Each structure stands twice: as structure tokens, then as C-alpha cells.
């Protein structure tokens, strides 16, 4: 039992080609994007903490240089040290390893002052290092922290400046970024899948019309419908080729049916003539037997023989005409073979289209890579602008907090921040433009992949149809050629027999007085004629059988 191969649905193949690579790419991009976004968020937080801790140093540097210490009472209102809490940043000024003034509070609501920092951090900072670390627990809460050393006027280590941000807020920002990225990837995948499915359905419907038409032709019904509407030129060409094949089959099969009918009539005529010739041969035999008895009977027999030979000559002429008609049928078969060769040429053209399509896909993928590089550059630009904006914002906040009402003079700083914000918006617009460009290139890649699949299907269909038509036309042409040869041979034999009979009749007329002596020779001649006529009748029956078979084969087609 032959095992059937598993064939995939056209829509499934198109959906797999469009969505699976996109899904894999989305997963890879998602992992990279998650890590990138987390890194950028952490870098942004560290940058904010570095700036905030640096501002603490700058804010208290004047007191240290002037007085050699910081007076707690002067800053006991905690106005400055709490100035960045709205932005989620806590500040602390350490004297040596003790918190002199801080915005952090204990569980009872009092400030966490006159307490020590963590020893390992203190040792690192005292050595002159800027210590940045996440998940540092202070008052039971985990913080993302930054410690930097503070030196007095003599350059000696005096204490530390602390800036920290709640880890819960940091983790929330990272998780929010991940969720947004996942949502975007899922939405893009679903939209792409819907588009691919819609396009595949449209193409599948057009291909089904063409396939139904070809199946109709294969069942012998030549009234197939190839009217399909498609925006794909290859599908339109495939439908046009199906219509051309339908017209060629109509012409070829119609001509073959007509020829088969005419051949049947001609064979029937030959059969009738063979029967008449057999009857005439019988009469000649009887006349020869009576020749010994009477010359008058011989004369009448000679006259009948002349008439019979004339009938045989007419029959031979009709056979010759039928042979010519069979030759025409053979020429029609050759035309069908030439049509099949044209289909093979179309297959070669389809192969060239496949090669060109693959090249175009390669070019589009390269363009997608260039667009991705542009996204990277635009992202770097936005990151730099964001850092500058944060720095200016912090400066403005610190100066405003210190200056009080006089802080209105920082309008210039605010204007600069506005300009940087606009630049950030422009960079974001550039990113959006590049992303759109990537999507356009990806769509083109998908379209080219579809064209490649359609061209391959077109090649396969042409090959199958061409093989069938070449085999059918070759078989029919061979049958017609064999029949024509057989008829031609029998016509040649009949011509020879006619000449023999005419010679015999002439001899009978010339030597009628020697009738008795030559009767044996005439009997031999008549026996030869009867044998030849019988052979002609047998060949005629064979030709009739061939004509019936040809007619039965033509009945397969429904015009």
C-alpha cells in the first residue's frame, strides 16, 4: 500500500513563514531589550545618585572650607536635605561614619541621625572610592545607594555624602519597562499574524479557482472556469495559461473527434468494399468453373470481373483519401507536442523569477540591519540628552532651594532644560521614523517570500501538465501513424492485385479459344485474388477496431 505524504495547507505555510521568524526574532529582541532597558534604568539611577551626592558635597563644601565643620543647628530644618524627596532621592551628610543630618526616618518618625553607616562601605569610601551598591538595607528598607567622600580644607577625610533611592521604586520601574516591552512584542506579533493570514486567504482563494479549473480539465470536461481575480501577476499568468491550455485542448480534441468519426465511416466503407470484393471473387471462381462448359459464360464472367475491378479501384482511391486525413490528424498531434514544449519554456522563466526573488529578499534584510543601526544611534543621543537634562534639573532645584525667592533668576537654566527636552522629543521622533522604516522593509521581505512560493508552485503545476499532454499526444500520434502505414500497405497490395486481375482478364479475352487449356491458370489467379480480398477484409476489421478505440478515448472529453 502506497504511503501518502503529508501536505501542509497553503495558509498554514504562509502563516508559519511570516509569524515564526517574527516570533523568534521578537523573543531574541525582547531578551536583549530587557537587559538593555534594565541596564539603562540602573545607569540612569546611578547617574542621578552621583549627581545628588555630588550636590551634597558642593552644598556643604563652603562650611567645611570656611569653618572646618558643619553646624547642625543651621540645617536642622532639613529643608535642603529633603529637597529631592519629591524625586524619590534620600540624602544624608556623614561626619566621619556618623549621620549628621539625613532625610531618612526611623519607624517612629524621627530622623535616623547620630547613627553609624555600614563599616565595609565606610572603609571603601574613606580610601577615596565612590561606592555604588543596590539592595543596601537602612532602617529596614532596601535602597540603591551612592556614597562619596568629603574632604576638609586641608584635604583630609571629613565624612561622606549619601544619596539613595528606594529599591522598590527601582524594581517597579524595571518591571514596568519589561511589561511594556512584552505588550508591544505581543501586539506586533498578533497584528503581523492577522495580516499574513488575510493575505494567505486571498492568495489561497485565487489558487483554488485555478486548481479547480485544472482538475476539471483532468476529468475530461473542457468547460472549466479559470476566471480568478488576484493582484498577483504570477497567479494571473497561471490562470491565463490554464485558459490557453483549455483552448488548445478544445481545438485538438474537437479535431480528433471529427477525424475519428470520419475514420470510422471510411473504415466501414472499406469493410463494405472488402465484402463486395469477396463476393466478386466468389463469382469469378464460379465463372471459371463454368468456363470449361461455355465461352458465352466466360465472356459474361469477364465483364463482371471488369466491373469488380473498377469498384476495387474506387475503394483504393477512398482509402488513399482517408490516409491523407489521418496524416492531418498526426500533424495536429505534433502541434500539441509543440505546445507542451512552450510550457517547458515557461517553467525555465519561472525558475529565473525564483532566483531574482531570493536576491531581492537578501537586499531587504540588509536594509533592515541598517535601520536597526540607526535606532541604536538615536537611542544613544537620547540617553546623553537625558543625562544633561537631569543634571540641569538638579542644579536648578538645589540653587532654587538655597536661594529661596531669589531663585527666580534661574530662568536661564529652566530655558536650557526646555531646549534639551525638545531635542529629546526630536530624537524620539527620529526613532519612530526608523522603526516605521524597519516595518516597511519587513513587509517587503514577506511579500517577496510569497512571490517565491507562488513561482515554485507554478513550476510544479506546469511540469505535471506538460508530462501528461506530451504522453497523450505521443500515444495518439503513434496510433495514427501506425494505422496510416497499414492502410497504405494494403492500398499498395490492392493496386497490385488490380493490375493482376486486369492482366488476367485481358489474357482471357485474347485467348478465349484456348479457354480449356488456361482455365487452371485462371483458377490459380482467382484464388490469389480471394486471398488478398480476405486479407484486406481482415485489415479493414483491424482498422475499424482502432477507429472504435479512438472514438471511445475521445468520449472521455466533454466539450
C-alpha positions, 0 to 999 in steps of 0.5 A: 500500500502506497504511503501518502505524504503529508501536505501542509495547507497553503495558509498554514505555510504562509502563516508559519513563514511570516509569524515564526521568524517574527516570533523568534526574532521578537523573543531574541529582541525582547531578551536583549531589550530587557537587559538593555532597558534594565541596564539603562534604568540602573545607569540612569539611577546611578547617574542621578545618585552621583549627581545628588551626592555630588550636590551634597558635597558642593552644598556643604563644601563652603562650611567645611572650607570656611569653618572646618565643620558643619553646624547642625543647628543651621540645617536642622530644618532639613529643608535642603536635605529633603529637597529631592524627596519629591524625586524619590532621592534620600540624602544624608551628610556623614561626619566621619561614619556618623549621620549628621543630618539625613532625610531618612526616618526611623519607624517612629518618625524621627530622623535616623541621625547620630547613627553609624553607616555600614563599616565595609562601605565606610572603609571603601569610601574613606580610601577615596572610592565612590561606592555604588551598591543596590539592595543596601538595607537602612532602617529596614528598607532596601535602597540603591545607594551612592556614597562619596567622600568629603574632604576638609580644607586641608584635604583630609577625610571629613565624612561622606555624602549619601544619596539613595533611592528606594529599591522598590521604586527601582524594581517597579520601574524595571518591571514596568519597562519589561511589561511594556516591552512584552505588550508591544512584542505581543501586539506586533506579533498578533497584528503581523499574524492577522495580516499574513493570514488575510493575505494567505486567504486571498492568495489561497482563494485565487489558487483554488479557482485555478486548481479547480479549473485544472482538475476539471480539465483532468476529468475530461470536461473542457468547460472549466472556469479559470476566471480568478481575480488576484493582484498577483501577476504570477497567479494571473499568468497561471490562470491565463495559461490554464485558459490557453491550455483549455483552448488548445485542448478544445481545438485538438480534441474537437479535431480528433473527434471529427477525424475519428468519426470520419475514420470510422465511416471510411473504415466501414466503407472499406469493410463494405468494399472488402465484402463486395470484393469477396463476393466478386471473387466468389463469382469469378471462381464460379465463372471459371468453373463454368468456363470449361462448359461455355465461352458465352459464360466466360465472356459474361464472367469477364465483364463482371470481373471488369466491373469488380475491378473498377469498384476495387479501384474506387475503394483504393482511391477512398482509402488513399483519401482517408490516409491523407486525413489521418496524416492531418490528424498526426500533424495536429498531434505534433502541434500539441507536442509543440505546445507542451514544449512552450510550457517547458519554456515557461517553467525555465522563466519561472525558475529565473523569477525564483532566483531574482526573488531570493536576491531581492529578499537578501537586499531587504534584510540588509536594509533592515540591519541598517535601520536597526543601526540607526535606532541604536544611534538615536537611542544613544543621543537620547540617553546623553540628552537625558543625562544633561537634562537631569543634571540641569534639573538638579542644579536648578532645584538645589540653587532654587532651594538655597536661594529661596525667592531669589531663585527666580533668576534661574530662568536661564537654566529652566530655558536650557532644560526646555531646549534639551527636552525638545531635542529629546522629543526630536530624537524620539521622533527620529526613532519612530521614523526608523522603526516605521522604516524597519516595518516597511522593509519587513513587509517587503521581505514577506511579500517577496517570500510569497512571490517565491512560493507562488513561482515554485508552485507554478513550476510544479503545476506546469511540469505535471501538465506538460508530462501528461499532454506530451504522453497523450499526444505521443500515444495518439500520434503513434496510433495514427501513424501506425494505422496510416502505414497499414492502410497504405500497405494494403492500398499498395497490395490492392493496386497490385492485385488490380493490375493482376486481375486486369492482366488476367482478364485481358489474357482471357479475352485474347485467348478465349479459344484456348479457354480449356487449356488456361482455365487452371491458370485462371483458377490459380489467379482467382484464388490469389485474388480471394486471398488478398480480398480476405486479407484486406477484409481482415485489415479493414476489421483491424482498422475499424477496431482502432477507429472504435478505440479512438472514438471511445478515448475521445468520449472521455472529453466533454466539450 
